[in-house]
C-alpha cells in the first residue's frame, strides 16, 4: 500500500515544542544510567509468572531450523493466541471500489535462500520493515526489547530495552485463559510511520502504545505519559530515552498507520475494540467496538488506500468488520471464516487476503462482490501473512506445522515452502528482495531470506545511512 513521505508537522510540534531536546535528555539522565543498567533484562528463564503460557506444544527439538546454528535442545514456550471459532455476522450493502491497474503476470518460480539468522531473541512476536527499506524492527515480547536491524548490512544497530525499567502488570495465560502477574513493557506488534522516522510499538500488558523517534530529536514533555528505555547501539554504547505513551484498550496488538498519516489504529485484544489515535497530537480520538460482542477479539487490521476504511479481523467471532474512519463508526460486519487472524489488502482496495488461523488456510476475498474467490491450505495455525509489493506473491506461516509457504496471489497456488521452527512474524522488504521471519519461542531467532523469482536474483544493495549515535 502506498505510504506518504512527509512526517506530520504537528507531531513534531507536540514532541519538539513541548518536550526536552534529545541532547538535554541524554545529559540529564547520564548520571542515572549506570544504576539503571545494573539491572539486567529479563532472561529467557524468567519465573513462570512473568510468562504467558503457550497453548500449543512447542515443536520438537529435532525439527530442522533454517539456521546455521543447531536446533536448541529445549524450546521455551512464549505466549500463544487463540479465539472462539463460532462465526457471527451483520450485513449491510457493499460499497463499490474501483479496480486499480493490473499487477504483473504470475510468478513462474520462486526460491527462498537463507541469508542470515539472528539468534538470541526471546519470543520475537513480529517483524516490520520501514517503508524506505532501511530498517527491520523486531519485537521481542518476553525479552522486553525491540531490535532495529540495518536491512542491507544485516547488523543489529540499535536495541530498545525496556527491561531495566519494567513495571509489574497483569498478563494473561492463554492456555489456562486466566490473568497472571507479569510486566507492562512487553512489545508485541509494531509499524513505522509513512516517512520511516517513527516506530509505533504496542505493549502487551500496558494498555498503551509507545512511539520511538529513530532520529532521537523528539522527546515528550517531562510530565507527559512515557516509558523509559535503555538504547544500546551496535558498538555497545548506551543511553536513556523516554518514549511517549498513548493509552489504548486492554492488550493492544496490531497497530497500523493510515496512508494519509492522520491516524494510528490499534486492535485491543481483551477489550474487543479498536483505538483510533490522532498521529499528530498523540492522543486517542475514538474507541470503537470491533465486533458484535466484546469477546470477538480483534486481531488483523487493514486500511484502505484512501484512508477512509478500516477492516478488522475478529479472531474470536469469525467476522470481518468494516469501520468508517471518517465517521469513526462500524458500518458492517461479515461472517467470512471462523477464525480470521491476519489481513492484507491490495493497492486498489478491492481484494482482502485473510489467514484462517485454526483452519490452517489463506483466503482471497472480493470486497465488491462479497465472496471468497479462492482458498489454499497452508498448515495448522496459519498466523501472519504478507503480500509482496508487486502483489504477485502471498507469504504465510504455519506456526504449528513449522513452515513458511509462498503462494501465487492470483489463484493461491503453491510456489514454495521451507521448514521453520515456530514461525510467527513475517514481512517482505519494500524492494521485494527479502523475506523476514521470526521464530516465536523462548529461545527464538529471526531469519532473513533472499527472494529469487523466475531464475533471477536480488541485486546489490547499498548500505543504509548510519543512525544518530550508532
C-alpha positions in Angstrom: 0.0 0.0 0.0 1.5 3.4 -0.8 2.8 5.5 2.1 3.2 9.3 2.3 6.7 10.6 2.7 6.3 13.7 4.9 6.1 13.5 8.7 3.1 15.3 10.3 4.3 18.8 11.2 2.0 18.9 14.3 3.5 15.7 15.5 7.0 17.3 15.6 5.4 20.3 17.3 4.0 18.3 20.1 7.2 16.5 20.7 9.7 19.2 20.0 7.8 22.3 21.0 6.7 20.9 24.4 9.4 18.4 25.1 13.0 18.5 26.1 15.6 18.1 23.3 17.5 14.9 22.7 20.8 16.3 23.9 19.4 17.6 27.1 17.7 14.3 27.9 20.9 12.3 27.4 22.9 14.8 29.5 20.4 14.9 32.4 19.9 11.2 32.6 23.6 10.1 32.1 24.2 10.1 35.9 21.4 7.6 36.5 22.2 5.4 33.5 24.8 3.3 35.4 22.3 2.4 38.1 19.6 1.7 35.6 21.8 -0.5 33.5 22.8 -2.6 36.5 19.5 -4.5 36.4 19.8 -7.0 33.5 16.9 -7.6 31.1 14.5 -10.4 31.9 16.3 -13.7 30.9 14.6 -16.5 29.0 14.4 -18.5 32.2 12.4 -15.7 34.0 9.9 -17.1 36.6 6.7 -18.6 35.2 4.5 -15.7 36.5 6.1 -13.4 34.0 5.5 -15.6 31.1 2.2 -16.1 29.2 1.9 -19.8 28.6 1.8 -21.4 25.1 -1.5 -23.0 24.2 0.1 -25.4 21.7 3.1 -27.6 22.5 6.5 -26.4 21.1 7.9 -28.1 18.1 10.3 -31.0 18.8 14.0 -30.2 19.1 14.7 -32.4 16.2 12.7 -30.3 13.7 15.1 -28.6 11.3 15.6 -24.9 11.7 16.5 -22.7 8.8 19.7 -21.6 10.5 23.4 -22.5 10.6 23.1 -22.9 14.3 21.9 -26.3 15.6 18.3 -26.6 16.9 18.1 -26.0 20.7 17.6 -29.0 23.0 14.7 -27.3 24.6 12.2 -24.8 23.2 10.9 -22.3 25.8 7.2 -21.6 25.2 6.1 -18.0 24.8 2.5 -16.8 24.8 0.2 -18.0 22.1 -3.1 -16.7 20.7 -6.5 -18.3 20.5 -10.1 -17.5 20.0 -13.6 -18.9 19.8 -14.5 -20.4 16.4 -18.2 -19.7 16.1 -18.9 -17.2 13.4 -21.3 -14.3 13.7 -22.4 -11.7 11.2 -24.1 -8.5 10.3 -24.7 -7.4 6.8 -25.2 -4.0 5.0 -25.0 -3.1 1.4 -21.5 -3.2 -0.1 -19.7 -0.1 -1.2 -18.2 -0.2 -4.6 -14.4 0.0 -5.0 -12.9 1.0 -8.3 -10.3 -1.6 -9.5 -6.8 -0.4 -9.9 -4.2 -1.1 -12.6 -3.5 -4.8 -13.2 -0.5 -6.4 -11.5 2.3 -8.1 -13.5 1.8 -11.7 -14.6 2.0 -14.5 -12.1 5.4 -15.7 -10.8 6.6 -18.9 -12.5 9.1 -20.0 -9.9 10.3 -18.8 -6.5 13.2 -19.8 -4.2 13.8 -18.7 -0.7 17.6 -18.6 0.0 18.6 -18.2 3.7 21.0 -15.3 4.1 21.3 -14.8 7.8 19.8 -15.8 11.2 19.9 -13.6 14.3 19.8 -15.8 17.4 19.2 -14.6 21.0 15.6 -13.3 20.5 13.2 -14.1 23.4 9.8 -14.8 21.9 10.1 -12.5 18.8 6.4 -11.9 18.0 6.6 -9.7 15.0 8.9 -8.0 12.4 8.2 -5.0 10.3 10.2 -3.2 7.5 10.4 0.6 7.2 8.8 2.0 4.1 12.1 3.2 2.8 13.6 -0.3 3.2 16.4 0.8 5.5 15.4 -1.0 8.7 13.7 -4.0 10.1 12.2 -3.8 13.6 11.7 -7.0 15.7 9.5 -7.1 18.7 11.0 -9.5 21.4 7.9 -9.8 23.6 9.4 -11.8 26.5 12.8 -10.2 26.1 11.0 -6.8 26.7 13.0 -5.2 23.9 12.9 -4.2 20.3 15.7 -4.7 17.8 16.4 -2.3 15.0 18.3 -4.1 12.2 20.0 -2.5 9.2 18.2 -4.3 6.3 21.2 -4.0 4.0 24.2 -4.7 6.2 22.1 -7.1 8.3 23.5 -5.9 11.6 21.6 -5.0 14.7 22.2 -1.3 15.0 20.0 -0.5 18.0 18.2 -2.2 20.8 15.3 -0.5 22.6 15.5 -2.2 26.0 12.5 -1.7 28.4 13.5 -4.4 30.9 15.7 -2.2 33.2 12.5 -0.2 33.9 10.0 -3.0 33.9 6.8 -2.4 35.9 4.5 -5.0 37.4 1.3 -5.5 35.4 -1.3 -8.2 34.7 -0.6 -10.5 31.9 -2.7 -13.4 30.5 -2.2 -17.2 30.4 -3.6 -18.1 27.0 -3.6 -21.8 27.7 -5.5 -21.6 31.0 -7.4 -18.5 30.0 -6.8 -16.5 33.1 -4.9 -13.4 34.2 -1.4 -13.8 35.7 1.2 -11.5 37.2 3.6 -10.1 34.5 5.2 -6.9 33.4 3.8 -4.0 31.4 6.5 -3.2 28.8 6.3 -6.2 26.5 6.4 -5.1 22.9 4.2 -7.3 20.7 3.5 -5.6 17.3 4.8 -2.5 15.5 4.6 -0.3 12.5 6.6 2.5 11.0 5.3 6.0 10.2 5.0 6.6 6.5 8.2 8.6 6.4 10.1 5.8 8.2 11.1 8.1 11.0 8.9 6.9 13.9 8.3 3.4 15.2 5.0 2.7 16.8 5.0 -0.3 19.2 2.1 -1.9 21.1 2.9 -3.1 24.7 1.0 -6.3 25.5 0.3 -5.7 29.2 0.5 -1.8 29.4 -2.8 -0.9 27.7 -0.8 1.5 25.6 1.4 2.1 22.6 4.7 4.0 22.5 6.5 5.9 19.8 10.2 5.9 19.2 11.9 8.6 17.1 14.7 7.0 15.1 16.5 10.3 14.8 16.1 10.9 18.6 15.3 14.5 18.1 11.8 14.5 19.6 11.1 13.6 23.2 7.9 14.0 25.3 7.4 16.8 27.9 8.7 16.0 31.4 5.2 15.4 32.8 3.7 13.6 29.7 3.0 9.9 29.9 6.0 7.9 28.8 8.1 4.8 29.3 11.9 4.8 29.7 14.2 2.5 27.8 17.9 1.9 27.5 19.0 2.4 23.9 22.0 0.3 23.0 23.8 0.7 19.7 25.9 -1.8 17.8 29.2 -0.6 19.4 27.9 -1.4 22.9 27.4 2.3 23.9 24.1 3.1 25.6 21.9 5.9 26.8 18.5 6.5 28.3 15.5 7.6 26.3 11.8 8.4 27.0 9.1 7.2 24.6 5.7 8.9 24.5 3.0 6.6 25.8 -0.6 6.7 24.4 -3.4 4.9 26.2 -5.3 2.2 24.3 -7.7 -0.6 25.3 -6.6 -3.8 27.1 -4.0 -6.0 25.5 -3.2 -3.9 22.4 -1.7 -5.9 19.5 -1.8 -5.0 15.8 -1.0 -1.3 15.1 -1.3 0.4 11.7 -0.7 3.9 10.3 -3.3 5.2 7.8 -1.8 6.1 4.4 -2.6 9.8 4.9 -0.7 9.7 8.2 -3.7 11.1 10.1 -4.5 8.2 12.3 -2.8 5.3 14.0 -5.2 2.4 14.7 -4.7 -0.3 17.3 -6.6 -3.5 17.9 -7.3 -4.2 21.6 -7.5 -8.0 22.1 -9.1 -8.2 25.5 -11.2 -5.0 25.2 -12.8 -6.2 21.9 -12.2 -2.7 20.4 -10.1 -0.6 18.1 -8.4 2.6 19.4 -8.0 5.4 16.9 -5.2 7.8 17.7 -4.5 11.2 16.3 -1.0 10.6 15.0 0.0 14.3 15.2 -1.3 15.1 18.6 -0.5 11.6 20.1 -4.0 11.3 21.6 -6.9 8.9 21.2 -9.9 10.3 19.4 -12.2 7.2 19.4 -12.7 3.7 20.8 -14.8 1.5 18.6 -16.2 -1.9 19.5 -15.0 -4.1 16.6 -17.4 -7.0 16.7 -21.0 -7.8 17.7 -19.6 -8.8 21.1 -16.6 -7.6 23.1 -15.4 -11.3 23.1 -14.9 -11.2 19.4 -11.2 -10.4 19.8 -9.9 -8.0 17.1 -6.6 -9.1 15.5 -5.7 -8.2 11.9 -6.1 -4.7 10.6 -6.0 -3.3 7.1 -6.6 0.3 5.9 -7.9 1.2 2.5 -5.7 3.2 0.2 -7.8 6.4 0.6 -7.6 6.1 4.4 -11.4 6.1 4.7 -12.0 2.5 5.7 -10.6 0.1 8.3 -11.1 -3.7 8.1 -10.8 -5.7 11.3 -10.4 -9.4 11.6 -12.4 -10.5 14.7 -10.5 -13.6 15.5 -12.8 -14.8 18.3 -16.1 -14.0 16.4 -15.4 -15.3 12.9 -16.2 -11.9 11.3 -14.6 -9.1 9.4 -15.8 -5.7 10.5 -15.8 -2.5 8.3 -15.1 0.8 10.1 -15.7 4.1 8.5 -12.7 6.3 9.6 -14.5 9.5 8.6 -17.4 9.0 10.9 -15.4 6.7 13.3 -18.2 4.1 13.3 -18.6 0.5 12.4 -20.7 0.2 9.3 -20.9 -3.5 8.7 -19.8 -7.0 9.9 -19.5 -10.0 7.7 -19.1 -13.7 8.6 -16.4 -14.9 6.2 -14.3 -17.6 8.0 -14.5 -19.0 11.6 -11.1 -17.8 12.9 -9.7 -14.9 10.9 -6.3 -13.8 12.1 -4.3 -11.5 9.8 -5.3 -9.3 6.8 -3.6 -7.9 3.7 -5.3 -5.5 1.3 -4.4 -4.9 -2.4 -3.5 -1.4 -3.6 -6.8 -1.0 -5.3 -8.6 -1.7 -2.1 -10.7 -4.5 -3.6 -9.1 -7.8 -2.6 -8.6 -8.8 1.0 -6.4 -11.7 1.9 -7.2 -13.4 5.2 -5.4 -16.0 7.2 -7.7 -18.6 8.8 -5.9 -19.5 12.0 -7.4 -22.7 13.2 -8.5 -23.9 9.8 -4.9 -23.5 8.5 -5.9 -21.7 5.3 -5.5 -18.5 3.4 -8.5 -16.9 1.7 -8.8 -14.4 -1.1 -11.9 -12.3 -0.6 -13.5 -9.8 -3.0 -14.8 -6.8 -1.1 -17.0 -5.7 -4.0 -18.7 -9.0 -4.8 -18.6 -10.0 -1.1 -17.4 -13.5 -1.8 -14.4 -15.8 -1.4 -12.6 -16.2 -4.7 -10.2 -18.9 -3.7 -8.6 -20.5 -0.7 -5.5 -22.6 0.0 -4.3 -24.8 2.8 -1.0 -23.7 4.3 -0.9 -25.7 7.6 -2.3 -25.6 11.1 -2.3 -22.3 12.9 -2.0 -20.0 9.9 -0.8 -16.8 11.5 0.9 -13.8 9.8 0.5 -13.3 6.0 2.4 -10.8 3.8 1.7 -9.6 0.3 4.7 -8.8 -2.0 5.0 -5.2 -3.1 4.2 -6.2 -6.7 1.2 -8.2 -5.4 2.2 -11.4 -7.2 3.1 -13.5 -4.1 1.4 -14.0 -0.8 3.5 -15.4 2.0 2.1 -17.3 5.0 3.3 -19.1 8.1 2.0 -22.3 9.7 3.0 -21.9 13.3 2.1 -25.4 14.4 3.3 -27.3 11.3 6.5 -25.3 11.3 6.8 -23.9 7.7 6.8 -20.8 5.6 4.7 -21.0 2.4 4.7 -18.9 -0.7 1.5 -18.7 -2.9 0.7 -17.1 -6.2 -1.6 -14.3 -5.3 -3.8 -14.7 -8.4 -5.0 -18.2 -7.6 -3.3 -19.1 -4.3 -1.5 -22.0 -5.9 1.7 -23.0 -4.1 5.1 -21.6 -5.2 7.5 -22.7 -2.5 7.7 -24.0 1.1 10.5 -24.1 3.6 10.6 -25.6 7.1 10.9 -23.2 10.0 10.7 -23.6 13.8 7.5 -22.0 15.2 7.2 -19.2 12.6 5.1 -16.2 13.6 6.2 -12.8 12.4 6.6 -12.2 8.7 7.5 -9.2 6.5 8.6 -8.5 2.9 11.0 -5.7 2.1 9.7 -2.8 0.0 12.0 -3.7 -2.8 10.7 -7.3 -2.9 14.2 -8.7 -2.3 14.0 -10.1 1.3 11.6 -12.1 3.4 12.0 -11.8 7.2 10.6 -14.4 9.6 10.6 -14.7 13.4 10.7 -18.0 15.4 8.3 -17.4 18.2 9.9 -19.4 21.0 11.6 -18.5 24.3 15.0 -19.1 22.6 13.8 -17.8 19.3 15.6 -16.2 16.3 14.9 -14.1 13.2 15.9 -15.3 9.8 16.3 -13.3 6.5 15.8 -15.0 3.1 16.7 -13.6 -0.3 13.7 -14.0 -2.7 14.7 -15.3 -6.1 12.0 -15.4 -8.7 11.8 -16.8 -12.2 15.5 -17.7 -12.2 16.6 -14.2 -11.3 18.0 -12.9 -8.0 18.4 -9.9 -5.8 20.9 -7.3 -7.0 23.4 -5.3 -4.9 22.2 -3.1 -2.2 23.9 0.0 -0.7 24.4 0.3 3.0 21.9 2.4 4.8 23.0 5.8 6.3 24.0 5.5 9.9 21.5 6.3 12.7 22.3 9.1 15.1 24.5 7.8 17.9 25.2 4.5 16.1 
